[in-house]
Amino acid sequence: MPAIAHATTVDTPDGPFRVIANDKAVIAAGWSQYSDELLTQVSADLLPAAIVEAPNRVLTRAIKAVLAFYAGDPIPLTKVPVLQHSGPFREAAWKALHAVKPGEMISYGELAARAGNPRAARAAAGACSHNSVALFIPCHRIIASEGKIGGYGSYGLALKRSLLARELPHSEPIP
């Protein structure tokens, strides 16, 4: 268990966005002001013993990337190191999610195929719902197989639509 992590919250047009990082990578991120809410999805071996409200190198880079996203440039998000642990398929799905380009929308089935098991659409949806580093691993780019926007967990569809719209002109029409 890492000794400490660093955290900060930045105001965004979609609400407060909190980032928690150890010295190597972002371990939790999402639209919340509270670390406890974000840490529920983090693997036990990555949970910090303490969180300090002070920047480190990774946290500074992550916040710059979030601000760039909201200024119209989603590319810096892809360059922020993230760390999540789980089973082999879920980790493969997160890696496949990371490779989904800004503005690209794919189905859970397509995500499953890119993660190595085309018949595992439900498991791919599970990987999205257990993604502890929202925005950096772009699960908002995954849509339902019938072409509808699908869900976005506790964040809701309005936020998902907002994120996809921000990726214009990089994106396809939002279903």
C-alpha positions as CSV (number, residue, x, y, z in Angstrom):
1,M,0.0,0.0,0.0
2,P,1.5,3.3,-1.0
3,A,2.1,5.7,1.9
4,I,0.6,8.9,0.5
5,A,-1.2,10.2,-2.5
6,H,-1.6,13.8,-3.7
7,A,-5.0,15.2,-4.6
8,T,-6.6,18.4,-5.8
9,T,-9.9,19.5,-7.2
10,V,-10.3,21.8,-10.2
11,D,-13.5,23.6,-11.2
12,T,-14.7,22.7,-14.7
13,P,-17.8,23.6,-16.6
14,D,-19.2,20.2,-15.7
15,G,-18.5,20.6,-12.0
16,P,-15.7,19.9,-9.6
17,F,-13.2,17.4,-11.0
18,R,-10.9,15.7,-8.4
19,V,-7.7,13.9,-9.3
20,I,-5.7,11.6,-6.9
21,A,-2.2,10.6,-7.9
22,N,0.7,8.7,-6.4
23,D,4.3,9.4,-7.5
24,K,3.9,7.4,-10.7
25,A,0.3,7.8,-12.0
26,V,-3.2,9.0,-11.5
27,I,-5.1,6.3,-9.5
28,A,-8.5,8.0,-9.2
29,A,-10.3,10.9,-11.0
30,G,-13.8,12.0,-11.5
31,W,-16.5,14.7,-11.0
32,S,-16.5,14.9,-7.2
33,Q,-15.0,17.0,-4.5
34,Y,-14.5,14.0,-2.2
35,S,-11.6,11.5,-2.4
36,D,-13.7,8.8,-0.6
37,E,-16.2,8.8,-3.4
38,L,-13.5,8.2,-6.0
39,L,-11.4,5.7,-4.1
40,T,-14.3,3.1,-4.0
41,Q,-13.2,1.8,-7.4
42,V,-9.5,1.7,-6.7
43,S,-7.8,-1.6,-6.2
44,A,-6.8,-2.3,-2.5
45,D,-3.1,-2.5,-3.4
46,L,-3.2,1.1,-4.7
47,L,-5.2,2.7,-1.9
48,P,-3.1,5.3,-0.1
49,A,-2.6,5.4,3.6
50,A,-3.0,9.2,3.5
51,I,-3.9,11.9,1.0
52,V,-2.3,15.3,1.0
53,E,-3.8,18.4,-0.7
54,A,-0.5,19.3,-2.4
55,P,0.6,18.9,-6.0
56,N,3.2,16.4,-7.2
57,R,4.6,16.0,-10.7
58,V,1.9,13.6,-11.9
59,L,-0.9,15.6,-10.4
60,T,0.3,18.9,-12.0
61,R,0.5,17.2,-15.4
62,A,-3.0,15.7,-14.9
63,I,-4.6,19.0,-14.0
64,K,-3.0,20.7,-17.0
65,A,-4.4,17.9,-19.2
66,V,-7.9,18.4,-17.7
67,L,-7.7,22.1,-18.3
68,A,-6.5,21.6,-21.9
69,F,-9.5,19.2,-22.5
70,Y,-11.9,21.9,-21.3
71,A,-10.1,24.4,-23.5
72,G,-10.8,22.2,-26.5
73,D,-7.7,19.9,-26.7
74,P,-8.4,16.3,-25.6
75,I,-5.0,15.0,-26.6
76,P,-3.0,15.8,-23.4
77,L,-5.3,13.5,-21.5
78,T,-3.9,10.5,-23.4
79,K,-0.4,11.3,-22.2
80,V,-1.1,11.3,-18.4
81,P,0.0,8.1,-16.7
82,V,-2.8,6.1,-15.0
83,L,-2.7,3.0,-12.9
84,Q,-5.5,0.6,-12.2
85,H,-5.4,-3.1,-11.2
86,S,-7.9,-5.8,-11.8
87,G,-8.3,-9.1,-13.7
88,P,-6.8,-9.7,-17.1
89,F,-9.9,-8.9,-19.2
90,R,-10.7,-5.7,-17.3
91,E,-7.2,-4.5,-17.6
92,A,-7.2,-5.3,-21.4
93,A,-10.5,-3.4,-21.7
94,W,-9.0,-0.3,-20.0
95,K,-6.0,-0.5,-22.3
96,A,-8.4,-0.7,-25.3
97,L,-10.4,2.2,-23.9
98,H,-7.3,4.3,-23.6
99,A,-6.7,3.8,-27.3
100,V,-10.2,5.1,-28.3
101,K,-9.5,8.4,-30.0
102,P,-11.2,11.7,-29.1
103,G,-14.5,11.9,-31.0
104,E,-14.6,8.2,-31.7
105,M,-17.6,6.3,-30.3
106,I,-17.6,2.5,-30.2
107,S,-20.0,0.0,-28.7
108,Y,-19.4,-2.2,-25.7
109,G,-19.2,-5.1,-28.1
110,E,-16.5,-3.3,-30.1
111,L,-14.6,-2.6,-26.9
112,A,-14.9,-6.3,-25.9
113,A,-13.4,-7.2,-29.3
114,R,-10.6,-4.7,-29.0
115,A,-9.9,-6.2,-25.5
116,G,-9.6,-9.7,-27.0
117,N,-13.0,-11.3,-26.4
118,P,-15.7,-10.2,-28.8
119,R,-18.4,-12.1,-26.8
120,A,-17.7,-10.2,-23.6
121,A,-19.8,-7.0,-24.1
122,R,-21.2,-7.2,-20.6
123,A,-17.7,-7.6,-19.1
124,A,-16.6,-4.6,-21.2
125,A,-19.5,-2.6,-19.7
126,G,-18.2,-3.8,-16.3
127,A,-14.8,-2.4,-17.1
128,C,-16.3,0.9,-17.9
129,S,-18.3,1.0,-14.7
130,H,-15.2,0.2,-12.6
131,N,-13.0,2.7,-14.3
132,S,-11.4,4.7,-11.5
133,V,-9.7,7.3,-13.7
134,A,-12.6,8.9,-15.5
135,L,-11.7,11.2,-18.4
136,F,-8.1,9.8,-18.6
137,I,-9.5,6.4,-19.6
138,P,-12.4,7.7,-21.8
139,C,-15.3,5.4,-21.0
140,H,-17.6,8.3,-22.1
141,R,-16.8,7.3,-25.7
142,I,-18.5,3.9,-25.3
143,I,-22.1,3.7,-26.5
144,A,-24.8,1.0,-26.6
145,S,-24.9,-1.5,-29.5
146,E,-28.1,0.0,-30.9
147,G,-26.3,3.3,-31.4
148,K,-27.8,5.0,-28.4
149,I,-25.6,7.0,-26.0
150,G,-26.0,4.4,-23.2
151,G,-25.2,5.2,-19.6
152,Y,-22.4,7.0,-17.7
153,G,-22.9,5.5,-14.2
154,S,-23.4,8.0,-11.4
155,Y,-22.2,10.9,-13.6
156,G,-25.3,10.7,-15.8
157,L,-26.1,11.2,-19.5
158,A,-26.0,15.0,-19.4
159,L,-22.3,14.8,-18.5
160,K,-21.5,12.1,-21.1
161,R,-23.2,14.3,-23.8
162,S,-21.2,17.3,-22.6
163,L,-17.9,15.4,-22.8
164,L,-18.6,14.1,-26.2
165,A,-19.7,17.5,-27.5
166,R,-16.4,19.0,-26.1
167,E,-14.5,16.6,-28.3
168,L,-16.0,18.3,-31.4
169,P,-14.7,18.8,-34.1
170,H,-13.1,15.5,-33.4
171,S,-16.4,13.6,-33.0
172,E,-19.1,11.9,-34.9
173,P,-22.7,13.1,-34.3
174,I,-23.9,12.3,-30.8
175,P,-26.7,9.7,-30.8
